[in-house]
Amino acid sequence: MESFNKEDRLLAAKLTEKLFMETIDYDSYLIEFPEDDGDEILIELYDLIEQEAPVAAFSGESKLKQHSSMNRISELLNILRA
């Protein structure tokens, strides 16, 4: 069974929610994101977010909000909160 730090998982979920609500900026998100310590869920979430640095799109929404992997990010957030 995979071991993980529940506090780190909850922090990662909270930071990701703040990022999408735009109450934290992208650089702060990356700095504050917890060390993964081998937690595959944290690693995958971080990688998905890191691959899509927010860039203003023509519509005015950030590229992050239009992320093609939003379904997977939502699944990961549910796992982190469990």
ABEGO torsion letter per residue (X at the ends): XBBBBAAAAAAAAAAAAAAAAGABBAAAAAAABBBAGGBAAAAAAAAAAAABBBBBBAAGBBAAAABAAAAAAAAAAAAAAX
